[in-house]
Amino acid sequence: MRTIPIVEAKSHFSALLSEVEAGAEIAITKHGRVVARIVPDTPRMAADVFRPFWHESDIDLEAPADSLPEPVAPLE
């Protein structure tokens, strides 16, 4: 991961975005401390985000059984 000071990032922002678009990750620093990261946008599905929780034994992610619809009173 490339690290760049905020002053330099401001003056080369378009070039940095081109690098990120090509797959690079860039850390932006202020006074030597990382304050932000620019990373490529990768679409993720909800299933990918929650997959680690599925392997936990104490979490129940089973869908409840379908129930019949309740009758609705007719409108007058």
PDB file of N, H, CA, C and O in Angstrom:
ATOM      1  N   MET A   1       0.860  -1.156   0.000  1.00  0.00           N
ATOM      2  CA  MET A   1       0.000   0.000   0.000  1.00  0.00           C
ATOM      3  C   MET A   1       0.914   1.228   0.000  1.00  0.00           C
ATOM      4  O   MET A   1       1.857   1.330   0.785  1.00  0.00           O
ATOM      5  N   ARG A   2       0.609   2.126  -0.883  1.00  0.00           N
ATOM      6  H   ARG A   2      -0.157   2.043  -1.521  1.00  0.00           H
ATOM      7  CA  ARG A   2       1.368   3.366  -1.002  1.00  0.00           C
ATOM      8  C   ARG A   2       0.862   4.371   0.036  1.00  0.00           C
ATOM      9  O   ARG A   2      -0.343   4.484   0.260  1.00  0.00           O
ATOM     10  N   THR A   3       1.785   5.095   0.666  1.00  0.00           N
ATOM     11  H   THR A   3       2.764   5.003   0.484  1.00  0.00           H
ATOM     12  CA  THR A   3       1.431   6.120   1.643  1.00  0.00           C
ATOM     13  C   THR A   3       1.830   7.477   1.079  1.00  0.00           C
ATOM     14  O   THR A   3       2.925   7.642   0.541  1.00  0.00           O
ATOM     15  N   ILE A   4       0.928   8.445   1.208  1.00  0.00           N
ATOM     16  H   ILE A   4       0.039   8.311   1.644  1.00  0.00           H
ATOM     17  CA  ILE A   4       1.164   9.764   0.633  1.00  0.00           C
ATOM     18  C   ILE A   4       0.618  10.842   1.569  1.00  0.00           C
ATOM     19  O   ILE A   4      -0.471  10.692   2.123  1.00  0.00           O
ATOM     20  N   PRO A   5       1.381  11.938   1.746  1.00  0.00           N
ATOM     21  CA  PRO A   5       0.880  13.018   2.607  1.00  0.00           C
ATOM     22  C   PRO A   5      -0.313  13.736   1.967  1.00  0.00           C
ATOM     23  O   PRO A   5      -0.446  13.775   0.744  1.00  0.00           O
ATOM     24  N   ILE A   6      -1.163  14.294   2.803  1.00  0.00           N
ATOM     25  H   ILE A   6      -1.055  14.263   3.796  1.00  0.00           H
ATOM     26  CA  ILE A   6      -2.389  14.933   2.332  1.00  0.00           C
ATOM     27  C   ILE A   6      -2.113  16.072   1.344  1.00  0.00           C
ATOM     28  O   ILE A   6      -2.876  16.266   0.398  1.00  0.00           O
ATOM     29  N   VAL A   7      -1.036  16.821   1.557  1.00  0.00           N
ATOM     30  H   VAL A   7      -0.416  16.664   2.326  1.00  0.00           H
ATOM     31  CA  VAL A   7      -0.699  17.942   0.669  1.00  0.00           C
ATOM     32  C   VAL A   7      -0.433  17.426  -0.747  1.00  0.00           C
ATOM     33  O   VAL A   7      -0.897  18.007  -1.728  1.00  0.00           O
ATOM     34  N   GLU A   8       0.313  16.339  -0.837  1.00  0.00           N
ATOM     35  H   GLU A   8       0.690  15.866  -0.040  1.00  0.00           H
ATOM     36  CA  GLU A   8       0.607  15.753  -2.145  1.00  0.00           C
ATOM     37  C   GLU A   8      -0.652  15.120  -2.752  1.00  0.00           C
ATOM     38  O   GLU A   8      -0.864  15.194  -3.962  1.00  0.00           O
ATOM     39  N   ALA A   9      -1.477  14.504  -1.916  1.00  0.00           N
ATOM     40  H   ALA A   9      -1.305  14.444  -0.933  1.00  0.00           H
ATOM     41  CA  ALA A   9      -2.704  13.873  -2.408  1.00  0.00           C
ATOM     42  C   ALA A   9      -3.636  14.909  -3.030  1.00  0.00           C
ATOM     43  O   ALA A   9      -4.271  14.652  -4.053  1.00  0.00           O
ATOM     44  N   LYS A  10      -3.711  16.083  -2.402  1.00  0.00           N
ATOM     45  H   LYS A  10      -3.195  16.292  -1.571  1.00  0.00           H
ATOM     46  CA  LYS A  10      -4.576  17.146  -2.931  1.00  0.00           C
ATOM     47  C   LYS A  10      -4.125  17.589  -4.318  1.00  0.00           C
ATOM     48  O   LYS A  10      -4.955  17.848  -5.190  1.00  0.00           O
ATOM     49  N   SER A  11      -2.831  17.675  -4.521  1.00  0.00           N
ATOM     50  H   SER A  11      -2.157  17.465  -3.812  1.00  0.00           H
ATOM     51  CA  SER A  11      -2.349  18.174  -5.806  1.00  0.00           C
ATOM     52  C   SER A  11      -2.312  17.108  -6.894  1.00  0.00           C
ATOM     53  O   SER A  11      -2.194  17.442  -8.073  1.00  0.00           O
ATOM     54  N   HIS A  12      -2.410  15.825  -6.520  1.00  0.00           N
ATOM     55  H   HIS A  12      -2.506  15.554  -5.562  1.00  0.00           H
ATOM     56  CA  HIS A  12      -2.366  14.737  -7.512  1.00  0.00           C
ATOM     57  C   HIS A  12      -3.582  13.817  -7.418  1.00  0.00           C
ATOM     58  O   HIS A  12      -3.489  12.628  -7.722  1.00  0.00           O
ATOM     59  N   PHE A  13      -4.714  14.362  -7.000  1.00  0.00           N
ATOM     60  H   PHE A  13      -4.790  15.328  -6.753  1.00  0.00           H
ATOM     61  CA  PHE A  13      -5.885  13.531  -6.723  1.00  0.00           C
ATOM     62  C   PHE A  13      -6.340  12.712  -7.925  1.00  0.00           C
ATOM     63  O   PHE A  13      -6.636  11.525  -7.782  1.00  0.00           O
ATOM     64  N   SER A  14      -6.401  13.322  -9.105  1.00  0.00           N
ATOM     65  H   SER A  14      -6.160  14.286  -9.221  1.00  0.00           H
ATOM     66  CA  SER A  14      -6.842  12.593 -10.307  1.00  0.00           C
ATOM     67  C   SER A  14      -5.921  11.426 -10.618  1.00  0.00           C
ATOM     68  O   SER A  14      -6.387  10.344 -10.977  1.00  0.00           O
ATOM     69  N   ALA A  15      -4.624  11.636 -10.484  1.00  0.00           N
ATOM     70  H   ALA A  15      -4.246  12.515 -10.193  1.00  0.00           H
ATOM     71  CA  ALA A  15      -3.668  10.564 -10.747  1.00  0.00           C
ATOM     72  C   ALA A  15      -3.816   9.443  -9.718  1.00  0.00           C
ATOM     73  O   ALA A  15      -3.707   8.264 -10.055  1.00  0.00           O
ATOM     74  N   LEU A  16      -4.066   9.819  -8.461  1.00  0.00           N
ATOM     75  H   LEU A  16      -4.155  10.777  -8.188  1.00  0.00           H
ATOM     76  CA  LEU A  16      -4.270   8.816  -7.418  1.00  0.00           C
ATOM     77  C   LEU A  16      -5.510   7.976  -7.711  1.00  0.00           C
ATOM     78  O   LEU A  16      -5.498   6.757  -7.540  1.00  0.00           O
ATOM     79  N   LEU A  17      -6.572   8.632  -8.152  1.00  0.00           N
ATOM     80  H   LEU A  17      -6.581   9.622  -8.292  1.00  0.00           H
ATOM     81  CA  LEU A  17      -7.787   7.881  -8.485  1.00  0.00           C
ATOM     82  C   LEU A  17      -7.546   6.916  -9.635  1.00  0.00           C
ATOM     83  O   LEU A  17      -8.113   5.824  -9.652  1.00  0.00           O
ATOM     84  N   SER A  18      -6.715   7.300 -10.593  1.00  0.00           N
ATOM     85  H   SER A  18      -6.254   8.188 -10.580  1.00  0.00           H
ATOM     86  CA  SER A  18      -6.378   6.390 -11.695  1.00  0.00           C
ATOM     87  C   SER A  18      -5.631   5.170 -11.173  1.00  0.00           C
ATOM     88  O   SER A  18      -5.868   4.050 -11.626  1.00  0.00           O
ATOM     89  N   GLU A  19      -4.733   5.388 -10.223  1.00  0.00           N
ATOM     90  H   GLU A  19      -4.540   6.297  -9.855  1.00  0.00           H
ATOM     91  CA  GLU A  19      -4.011   4.261  -9.626  1.00  0.00           C
ATOM     92  C   GLU A  19      -4.970   3.337  -8.880  1.00  0.00           C
ATOM     93  O   GLU A  19      -4.880   2.115  -8.993  1.00  0.00           O
ATOM     94  N   VAL A  20      -5.879   3.925  -8.125  1.00  0.00           N
ATOM     95  H   VAL A  20      -5.952   4.918  -8.033  1.00  0.00           H
ATOM     96  CA  VAL A  20      -6.845   3.129  -7.368  1.00  0.00           C
ATOM     97  C   VAL A  20      -7.751   2.354  -8.319  1.00  0.00           C
ATOM     98  O   VAL A  20      -8.083   1.196  -8.067  1.00  0.00           O
ATOM     99  N   GLU A  21      -8.142   2.989  -9.395  1.00  0.00           N
ATOM    100  H   GLU A  21      -7.872   3.930  -9.600  1.00  0.00           H
ATOM    101  CA  GLU A  21      -8.979   2.314 -10.383  1.00  0.00           C
ATOM    102  C   GLU A  21      -8.260   1.097 -10.968  1.00  0.00           C
ATOM    103  O   GLU A  21      -8.896   0.116 -11.355  1.00  0.00           O
ATOM    104  N   ALA A  22      -6.934   1.171 -11.029  1.00  0.00           N
ATOM    105  H   ALA A  22      -6.418   1.968 -10.715  1.00  0.00           H
ATOM    106  CA  ALA A  22      -6.129   0.056 -11.540  1.00  0.00           C
ATOM    107  C   ALA A  22      -5.872  -1.005 -10.470  1.00  0.00           C
ATOM    108  O   ALA A  22      -5.255  -2.033 -10.751  1.00  0.00           O
ATOM    109  N   GLY A  23      -6.350  -0.757  -9.228  1.00  0.00           N
ATOM    110  H   GLY A  23      -6.852   0.078  -9.000  1.00  0.00           H
ATOM    111  CA  GLY A  23      -6.236  -1.771  -8.186  1.00  0.00           C
ATOM    112  C   GLY A  23      -5.360  -1.400  -7.007  1.00  0.00           C
ATOM    113  O   GLY A  23      -5.264  -2.173  -6.054  1.00  0.00           O
ATOM    114  N   ALA A  24      -4.715  -0.235  -7.042  1.00  0.00           N
ATOM    115  H   ALA A  24      -4.793   0.393  -7.816  1.00  0.00           H
ATOM    116  CA  ALA A  24      -3.837   0.167  -5.939  1.00  0.00           C
ATOM    117  C   ALA A  24      -4.650   0.618  -4.727  1.00  0.00           C
ATOM    118  O   ALA A  24      -5.795   1.049  -4.857  1.00  0.00           O
ATOM    119  N   GLU A  25      -4.038   0.512  -3.551  1.00  0.00           N
ATOM    120  H   GLU A  25      -3.108   0.162  -3.445  1.00  0.00           H
ATOM    121  CA  GLU A  25      -4.611   1.052  -2.322  1.00  0.00           C
ATOM    122  C   GLU A  25      -3.652   2.126  -1.837  1.00  0.00           C
ATOM    123  O   GLU A  25      -2.439   1.918  -1.812  1.00  0.00           O
ATOM    124  N   ILE A  26      -4.196   3.275  -1.450  1.00  0.00           N
ATOM    125  H   ILE A  26      -5.182   3.444  -1.471  1.00  0.00           H
ATOM    126  CA  ILE A  26      -3.368   4.405  -1.056  1.00  0.00           C
ATOM    127  C   ILE A  26      -3.796   4.899   0.316  1.00  0.00           C
ATOM    128  O   ILE A  26      -4.982   5.111   0.571  1.00  0.00           O
ATOM    129  N   ALA A  27      -2.811   5.082   1.202  1.00  0.00           N
ATOM    130  H   ALA A  27      -1.848   4.910   0.995  1.00  0.00           H
ATOM    131  CA  ALA A  27      -3.070   5.628   2.529  1.00  0.00           C
ATOM    132  C   ALA A  27      -2.704   7.105   2.504  1.00  0.00           C
ATOM    133  O   ALA A  27      -1.629   7.479   2.034  1.00  0.00           O
ATOM    134  N   ILE A  28      -3.605   7.944   3.013  1.00  0.00           N
ATOM    135  H   ILE A  28      -4.479   7.641   3.394  1.00  0.00           H
ATOM    136  CA  ILE A  28      -3.383   9.380   3.087  1.00  0.00           C
ATOM    137  C   ILE A  28      -2.963   9.716   4.522  1.00  0.00           C
ATOM    138  O   ILE A  28      -3.632   9.321   5.477  1.00  0.00           O
ATOM    139  N   THR A  29      -1.850  10.448   4.670  1.00  0.00           N
ATOM    140  H   THR A  29      -1.307  10.769   3.894  1.00  0.00           H
ATOM    141  CA  THR A  29      -1.361  10.766   6.005  1.00  0.00           C
ATOM    142  C   THR A  29      -1.436  12.264   6.287  1.00  0.00           C
ATOM    143  O   THR A  29      -1.362  13.095   5.382  1.00  0.00           O
ATOM    144  N   LYS A  30      -1.582  12.576   7.561  1.00  0.00           N
ATOM    145  H   LYS A  30      -1.641  11.901   8.296  1.00  0.00           H
ATOM    146  CA  LYS A  30      -1.558  13.955   8.041  1.00  0.00           C
ATOM    147  C   LYS A  30      -0.635  13.957   9.260  1.00  0.00           C
ATOM    148  O   LYS A  30      -0.911  13.289  10.257  1.00  0.00           O
ATOM    149  N   HIS A  31       0.453  14.708   9.173  1.00  0.00           N
ATOM    150  H   HIS A  31       0.676  15.251   8.363  1.00  0.00           H
ATOM    151  CA  HIS A  31       1.459  14.744  10.234  1.00  0.00           C
ATOM    152  C   HIS A  31       1.992  13.337  10.525  1.00  0.00           C
ATOM    153  O   HIS A  31       2.243  12.989  11.679  1.00  0.00           O
ATOM    154  N   GLY A  32       2.164  12.529   9.465  1.00  0.00           N
ATOM    155  H   GLY A  32       1.961  12.812   8.527  1.00  0.00           H
ATOM    156  CA  GLY A  32       2.734  11.197   9.604  1.00  0.00           C
ATOM    157  C   GLY A  32       1.786  10.121  10.074  1.00  0.00           C
ATOM    158  O   GLY A  32       2.200   8.974  10.240  1.00  0.00           O
ATOM    159  N   ARG A  33       0.528  10.450  10.294  1.00  0.00           N
ATOM    160  H   ARG A  33       0.191  11.382  10.159  1.00  0.00           H
ATOM    161  CA  ARG A  33      -0.455   9.475  10.778  1.00  0.00           C
ATOM    162  C   ARG A  33      -1.493   9.236   9.700  1.00  0.00           C
ATOM    163  O   ARG A  33      -1.999  10.190   9.108  1.00  0.00           O
ATOM    164  N   VAL A  34      -1.822   7.972   9.434  1.00  0.00           N
ATOM    165  H   VAL A  34      -1.411   7.197   9.915  1.00  0.00           H
ATOM    166  CA  VAL A  34      -2.823   7.640   8.415  1.00  0.00           C
ATOM    167  C   VAL A  34      -4.187   8.120   8.884  1.00  0.00           C
ATOM    168  O   VAL A  34      -4.648   7.764   9.969  1.00  0.00           O
ATOM    169  N   VAL A  35      -4.836   8.946   8.037  1.00  0.00           N
ATOM    170  H   VAL A  35      -4.462   9.235   7.155  1.00  0.00           H
ATOM    171  CA  VAL A  35      -6.166   9.459   8.373  1.00  0.00           C
ATOM    172  C   VAL A  35      -7.238   8.951   7.416  1.00  0.00           C
ATOM    173  O   VAL A  35      -8.430   9.051   7.705  1.00  0.00           O
ATOM    174  N   ALA A  36      -6.810   8.401   6.266  1.00  0.00           N
ATOM    175  H   ALA A  36      -5.842   8.320   6.031  1.00  0.00           H
ATOM    176  CA  ALA A  36      -7.789   7.884   5.299  1.00  0.00           C
ATOM    177  C   ALA A  36      -7.104   6.890   4.378  1.00  0.00           C
ATOM    178  O   ALA A  36      -5.882   6.886   4.225  1.00  0.00           O
ATOM    179  N   ARG A  37      -7.916   6.061   3.778  1.00  0.00           N
ATOM    180  H   ARG A  37      -8.909   6.064   3.902  1.00  0.00           H
ATOM    181  CA  ARG A  37      -7.427   5.116   2.765  1.00  0.00           C
ATOM    182  C   ARG A  37      -8.324   5.221   1.542  1.00  0.00           C
ATOM    183  O   ARG A  37      -9.544   5.335   1.654  1.00  0.00           O
ATOM    184  N   ILE A  38      -7.702   5.180   0.386  1.00  0.00           N
ATOM    185  H   ILE A  38      -6.711   5.088   0.295  1.00  0.00           H
ATOM    186  CA  ILE A  38      -8.465   5.129  -0.861  1.00  0.00           C
ATOM    187  C   ILE A  38      -8.267   3.723  -1.399  1.00  0.00           C
ATOM    188  O   ILE A  38      -7.139   3.309  -1.669  1.00  0.00           O
ATOM    189  N   VAL A  39      -9.351   2.996  -1.552  1.00  0.00           N
ATOM    190  H   VAL A  39     -10.267   3.332  -1.332  1.00  0.00           H
ATOM    191  CA  VAL A  39      -9.292   1.613  -2.018  1.00  0.00           C
ATOM    192  C   VAL A  39     -10.258   1.436  -3.178  1.00  0.00           C
ATOM    193  O   VAL A  39     -11.251   2.158  -3.272  1.00  0.00           O
ATOM    194  N   PRO A  40      -9.977   0.477  -4.068  1.00  0.00           N
ATOM    195  CA  PRO A  40     -10.900   0.236  -5.187  1.00  0.00           C
ATOM    196  C   PRO A  40     -12.261  -0.206  -4.673  1.00  0.00           C
ATOM    197  O   PRO A  40     -12.364  -0.918  -3.674  1.00  0.00           O
ATOM    198  N   ASP A  41     -13.289   0.224  -5.363  1.00  0.00           N
ATOM    199  H   ASP A  41     -13.206   0.803  -6.174  1.00  0.00           H
ATOM    200  CA  ASP A  41     -14.649  -0.181  -5.018  1.00  0.00           C
ATOM    201  C   ASP A  41     -14.895  -1.562  -5.598  1.00  0.00           C
ATOM    202  O   ASP A  41     -14.806  -1.765  -6.809  1.00  0.00           O
ATOM    203  N   THR A  42     -15.204  -2.502  -4.727  1.00  0.00           N
ATOM    204  H   THR A  42     -15.277  -2.336  -3.743  1.00  0.00           H
ATOM    205  CA  THR A  42     -15.516  -3.853  -5.187  1.00  0.00           C
ATOM    206  C   THR A  42     -16.928  -4.184  -4.751  1.00  0.00           C
ATOM    207  O   THR A  42     -17.220  -4.205  -3.555  1.00  0.00           O
ATOM    208  N   PRO A  43     -17.799  -4.441  -5.699  1.00  0.00           N
ATOM    209  CA  PRO A  43     -19.178  -4.779  -5.312  1.00  0.00           C
ATOM    210  C   PRO A  43     -19.187  -6.058  -4.477  1.00  0.00           C
ATOM    211  O   PRO A  43     -18.509  -7.037  -4.789  1.00  0.00           O
ATOM    212  N   ARG A  44     -19.976  -6.015  -3.410  1.00  0.00           N
ATOM    213  H   ARG A  44     -20.527  -5.220  -3.156  1.00  0.00           H
ATOM    214  CA  ARG A  44     -20.105  -7.185  -2.547  1.00  0.00           C
ATOM    215  C   ARG A  44     -21.568  -7.522  -2.378  1.00  0.00           C
ATOM    216  O   ARG A  44     -22.430  -6.645  -2.319  1.00  0.00           O
ATOM    217  N   MET A  45     -21.823  -8.793  -2.302  1.00  0.00           N
ATOM    218  H   MET A  45     -21.122  -9.505  -2.350  1.00  0.00           H
ATOM    219  CA  MET A  45     -23.184  -9.253  -2.040  1.00  0.00           C
ATOM    220  C   MET A  45     -23.349  -9.413  -0.536  1.00  0.00           C
ATOM    221  O   MET A  45     -22.377  -9.665   0.177  1.00  0.00           O
ATOM    222  N   ALA A  46     -24.562  -9.268  -0.062  1.00  0.00           N
ATOM    223  H   ALA A  46     -25.351  -9.062  -0.641  1.00  0.00           H
ATOM    224  CA  ALA A  46     -24.840  -9.416   1.366  1.00  0.00           C
ATOM    225  C   ALA A  46     -24.384 -10.791   1.858  1.00  0.00           C
ATOM    226  O   ALA A  46     -23.909 -10.919   2.987  1.00  0.00           O
ATOM    227  N   ALA A  47     -24.523 -11.802   1.029  1.00  0.00           N
ATOM    228  H   ALA A  47     -24.909 -11.698   0.112  1.00  0.00           H
ATOM    229  CA  ALA A  47     -24.115 -13.154   1.422  1.00  0.00           C
ATOM    230  C   ALA A  47     -22.617 -13.188   1.736  1.00  0.00           C
ATOM    231  O   ALA A  47     -22.194 -13.885   2.658  1.00  0.00           O
ATOM    232  N   ASP A  48     -21.813 -12.441   0.974  1.00  0.00           N
ATOM    233  H   ASP A  48     -22.156 -11.875   0.224  1.00  0.00           H
ATOM    234  CA  ASP A  48     -20.372 -12.414   1.234  1.00  0.00           C
ATOM    235  C   ASP A  48     -20.055 -11.717   2.548  1.00  0.00           C
ATOM    236  O   ASP A  48     -19.146 -12.129   3.269  1.00  0.00           O
ATOM    237  N   VAL A  49     -20.794 -10.672   2.859  1.00  0.00           N
ATOM    238  H   VAL A  49     -21.532 -10.337   2.273  1.00  0.00           H
ATOM    239  CA  VAL A  49     -20.556  -9.914   4.081  1.00  0.00           C
ATOM    240  C   VAL A  49     -20.916 -10.742   5.309  1.00  0.00           C
ATOM    241  O   VAL A  49     -20.190 -10.715   6.303  1.00  0.00           O
ATOM    242  N   PHE A  50     -22.020 -11.476   5.257  1.00  0.00           N
ATOM    243  H   PHE A  50     -22.610 -11.499   4.449  1.00  0.00           H
ATOM    244  CA  PHE A  50     -22.501 -12.215   6.422  1.00  0.00           C
ATOM    245  C   PHE A  50     -21.990 -13.653   6.494  1.00  0.00           C
ATOM    246  O   PHE A  50     -22.259 -14.344   7.476  1.00  0.00           O
ATOM    247  N   ARG A  51     -21.267 -14.116   5.490  1.00  0.00           N
ATOM    248  H   ARG A  51     -21.049 -13.555   4.691  1.00  0.00           H
ATOM    249  CA  ARG A  51     -20.801 -15.503   5.467  1.00  0.00           C
ATOM    250  C   ARG A  51     -20.050 -15.897   6.735  1.00  0.00           C
ATOM    251  O   ARG A  51     -20.280 -17.002   7.228  1.00  0.00           O
ATOM    252  N   PRO A  52     -19.158 -15.060   7.302  1.00  0.00           N
ATOM    253  CA  PRO A  52     -18.476 -15.484   8.532  1.00  0.00           C
ATOM    254  C   PRO A  52     -19.428 -15.783   9.688  1.00  0.00           C
ATOM    255  O   PRO A  52     -19.123 -16.632  10.525  1.00  0.00           O
ATOM    256  N   PHE A  53     -20.560 -15.113   9.752  1.00  0.00           N
ATOM    257  H   PHE A  53     -20.809 -14.423   9.072  1.00  0.00           H
ATOM    258  CA  PHE A  53     -21.518 -15.351  10.836  1.00  0.00           C
ATOM    259  C   PHE A  53     -22.236 -16.688  10.682  1.00  0.00           C
ATOM    260  O   PHE A  53     -22.683 -17.271  11.669  1.00  0.00           O
ATOM    261  N   TRP A  54     -22.346 -17.169   9.460  1.00  0.00           N
ATOM    262  H   TRP A  54     -21.982 -16.696   8.658  1.00  0.00           H
ATOM    263  CA  TRP A  54     -23.057 -18.425   9.233  1.00  0.00           C
ATOM    264  C   TRP A  54     -22.341 -19.603   9.872  1.00  0.00           C
ATOM    265  O   TRP A  54     -22.961 -20.619  10.185  1.00  0.00           O
ATOM    266  N   HIS A  55     -21.047 -19.466  10.065  1.00  0.00           N
ATOM    267  H   HIS A  55     -20.544 -18.641   9.811  1.00  0.00           H
ATOM    268  CA  HIS A  55     -20.279 -20.577  10.609  1.00  0.00           C
ATOM    269  C   HIS A  55     -20.242 -20.555  12.138  1.00  0.00           C
ATOM    270  O   HIS A  55     -19.689 -21.458  12.766  1.00  0.00           O
ATOM    271  N   GLU A  56     -20.830 -19.521  12.724  1.00  0.00           N
ATOM    272  H   GLU A  56     -21.278 -18.788  12.214  1.00  0.00           H
ATOM    273  CA  GLU A  56     -20.907 -19.453  14.183  1.00  0.00           C
ATOM    274  C   GLU A  56     -22.030 -20.383  14.640  1.00  0.00           C
ATOM    275  O   GLU A  56     -23.126 -20.356  14.080  1.00  0.00           O
ATOM    276  N   SER A  57     -21.761 -21.198  15.647  1.00  0.00           N
ATOM    277  H   SER A  57     -20.871 -21.220  16.102  1.00  0.00           H
ATOM    278  CA  SER A  57     -22.758 -22.179  16.075  1.00  0.00           C
ATOM    279  C   SER A  57     -23.869 -21.578  16.928  1.00  0.00           C
ATOM    280  O   SER A  57     -24.947 -22.165  17.019  1.00  0.00           O
ATOM    281  N   ASP A  58     -23.638 -20.416  17.559  1.00  0.00           N
ATOM    282  H   ASP A  58     -22.762 -19.939  17.485  1.00  0.00           H
ATOM    283  CA  ASP A  58     -24.655 -19.874  18.448  1.00  0.00           C
ATOM    284  C   ASP A  58     -25.591 -18.883  17.761  1.00  0.00           C
ATOM    285  O   ASP A  58     -26.436 -18.280  18.422  1.00  0.00           O
ATOM    286  N   ILE A  59     -25.459 -18.706  16.470  1.00  0.00           N
ATOM    287  H   ILE A  59     -24.772 -19.196  15.933  1.00  0.00           H
ATOM    288  CA  ILE A  59     -26.327 -17.781  15.734  1.00  0.00           C
ATOM    289  C   ILE A  59     -27.266 -18.591  14.846  1.00  0.00           C
ATOM    290  O   ILE A  59     -26.823 -19.437  14.069  1.00  0.00           O
ATOM    291  N   ASP A  60     -28.554 -18.329  14.967  1.00  0.00           N
ATOM    292  H   ASP A  60     -28.914 -17.643  15.598  1.00  0.00           H
ATOM    293  CA  ASP A  60     -29.548 -19.047  14.172  1.00  0.00           C
ATOM    294  C   ASP A  60     -30.010 -18.144  13.036  1.00  0.00           C
ATOM    295  O   ASP A  60     -30.711 -17.159  13.269  1.00  0.00           O
ATOM    296  N   LEU A  61     -29.626 -18.473  11.826  1.00  0.00           N
ATOM    297  H   LEU A  61     -29.057 -19.274  11.637  1.00  0.00           H
ATOM    298  CA  LEU A  61     -30.023 -17.681  10.674  1.00  0.00           C
ATOM    299  C   LEU A  61     -31.032 -18.423   9.804  1.00  0.00           C
ATOM    300  O   LEU A  61     -31.174 -18.121   8.618  1.00  0.00           O
ATOM    301  N   GLU A  62     -31.728 -19.384  10.385  1.00  0.00           N
ATOM    302  H   GLU A  62     -31.613 -19.629  11.347  1.00  0.00           H
ATOM    303  CA  GLU A  62     -32.747 -20.123   9.650  1.00  0.00           C
ATOM    304  C   GLU A  62     -33.984 -19.252   9.476  1.00  0.00           C
ATOM    305  O   GLU A  62     -34.396 -18.559  10.406  1.00  0.00           O
ATOM    306  N   ALA A  63     -34.565 -19.286   8.303  1.00  0.00           N
ATOM    307  H   ALA A  63     -34.230 -19.848   7.548  1.00  0.00           H
ATOM    308  CA  ALA A  63     -35.794 -18.525   8.060  1.00  0.00           C
ATOM    309  C   ALA A  63     -36.951 -19.184   8.809  1.00  0.00           C
ATOM    310  O   ALA A  63     -37.033 -20.411   8.862  1.00  0.00           O
ATOM    311  N   PRO A  64     -37.832 -18.391   9.380  1.00  0.00           N
ATOM    312  CA  PRO A  64     -38.984 -18.988  10.062  1.00  0.00           C
ATOM    313  C   PRO A  64     -39.927 -19.623   9.047  1.00  0.00           C
ATOM    314  O   PRO A  64     -39.930 -19.262   7.871  1.00  0.00           O
ATOM    315  N   ALA A  65     -40.714 -20.560   9.514  1.00  0.00           N
ATOM    316  H   ALA A  65     -40.712 -20.853  10.470  1.00  0.00           H
ATOM    317  CA  ALA A  65     -41.677 -21.217   8.631  1.00  0.00           C
ATOM    318  C   ALA A  65     -42.726 -20.206   8.169  1.00  0.00           C
ATOM    319  O   ALA A  65     -43.124 -19.317   8.922  1.00  0.00           O
ATOM    320  N   ASP A  66     -43.158 -20.357   6.937  1.00  0.00           N
ATOM    321  H   ASP A  66     -42.835 -21.079   6.325  1.00  0.00           H
ATOM    322  CA  ASP A  66     -44.213 -19.478   6.414  1.00  0.00           C
ATOM    323  C   ASP A  66     -45.516 -19.759   7.149  1.00  0.00           C
ATOM    324  O   ASP A  66     -45.843 -20.911   7.435  1.00  0.00           O
ATOM    325  N   SER A  67     -46.236 -18.727   7.443  1.00  0.00           N
ATOM    326  H   SER A  67     -45.970 -17.791   7.211  1.00  0.00           H
ATOM    327  CA  SER A  67     -47.532 -18.900   8.089  1.00  0.00           C
ATOM    328  C   SER A  67     -48.623 -18.434   7.114  1.00  0.00           C
ATOM    329  O   SER A  67     -48.378 -17.644   6.202  1.00  0.00           O
ATOM    330  N   LEU A  68     -49.825 -18.951   7.342  1.00  0.00           N
ATOM    331  H   LEU A  68     -50.024 -19.592   8.083  1.00  0.00           H
ATOM    332  CA  LEU A  68     -50.938 -18.598   6.461  1.00  0.00           C
ATOM    333  C   LEU A  68     -51.332 -17.148   6.727  1.00  0.00           C
ATOM    334  O   LEU A  68     -51.213 -16.670   7.855  1.00  0.00           O
ATOM    335  N   PRO A  69     -51.794 -16.456   5.705  1.00  0.00           N
ATOM    336  CA  PRO A  69     -52.230 -15.071   5.916  1.00  0.00           C
ATOM    337  C   PRO A  69     -53.465 -15.026   6.810  1.00  0.00           C
ATOM    338  O   PRO A  69     -54.315 -15.916   6.782  1.00  0.00           O
ATOM    339  N   GLU A  70     -53.532 -13.966   7.597  1.00  0.00           N
ATOM    340  H   GLU A  70     -52.842 -13.243   7.620  1.00  0.00           H
ATOM    341  CA  GLU A  70     -54.702 -13.788   8.463  1.00  0.00           C
ATOM    342  C   GLU A  70     -55.840 -13.186   7.650  1.00  0.00           C
ATOM    343  O   GLU A  70     -55.600 -12.373   6.757  1.00  0.00           O
ATOM    344  N   PRO A  71     -57.076 -13.574   7.949  1.00  0.00           N
ATOM    345  CA  PRO A  71     -58.209 -13.006   7.203  1.00  0.00           C
ATOM    346  C   PRO A  71     -58.360 -11.521   7.499  1.00  0.00           C
ATOM    347  O   PRO A  71     -58.083 -11.063   8.607  1.00  0.00           O
ATOM    348  N   VAL A  72     -58.800 -10.784   6.498  1.00  0.00           N
ATOM    349  H   VAL A  72     -59.025 -11.156   5.598  1.00  0.00           H
ATOM    350  CA  VAL A  72     -58.996  -9.340   6.628  1.00  0.00           C
ATOM    351  C   VAL A  72     -60.475  -9.054   6.564  1.00  0.00           C
ATOM    352  O   VAL A  72     -61.190  -9.609   5.730  1.00  0.00           O
ATOM    353  N   ALA A  73     -60.937  -8.178   7.454  1.00  0.00           N
ATOM    354  H   ALA A  73     -60.356  -7.727   8.131  1.00  0.00           H
ATOM    355  CA  ALA A  73     -62.360  -7.831   7.457  1.00  0.00           C
ATOM    356  C   ALA A  73     -62.658  -7.014   6.189  1.00  0.00           C
ATOM    357  O   ALA A  73     -61.845  -6.183   5.783  1.00  0.00           O
ATOM    358  N   PRO A  74     -63.827  -7.250   5.561  1.00  0.00           N
ATOM    359  CA  PRO A  74     -64.176  -6.496   4.353  1.00  0.00           C
ATOM    360  C   PRO A  74     -64.407  -5.024   4.677  1.00  0.00           C
ATOM    361  O   PRO A  74     -64.878  -4.678   5.761  1.00  0.00           O
ATOM    362  N   LEU A  75     -64.067  -4.166   3.720  1.00  0.00           N
ATOM    363  H   LEU A  75     -63.685  -4.447   2.840  1.00  0.00           H
ATOM    364  CA  LEU A  75     -64.313  -2.735   3.882  1.00  0.00           C
ATOM    365  C   LEU A  75     -65.770  -2.429   3.701  1.00  0.00           C
ATOM    366  O   LEU A  75     -66.431  -3.060   2.876  1.00  0.00           O
ATOM    367  N   GLU A  76     -66.298  -1.476   4.449  1.00  0.00           N
ATOM    368  H   GLU A  76     -65.761  -0.964   5.119  1.00  0.00           H
ATOM    369  CA  GLU A  76     -67.708  -1.124   4.322  1.00  0.00           C
ATOM    370  C   GLU A  76     -67.883   0.126   3.524  1.00  0.00           C
ATOM    371  O   GLU A  76     -69.011   0.573   3.316  1.00  0.00           O
TER     372      GLU A  76
END
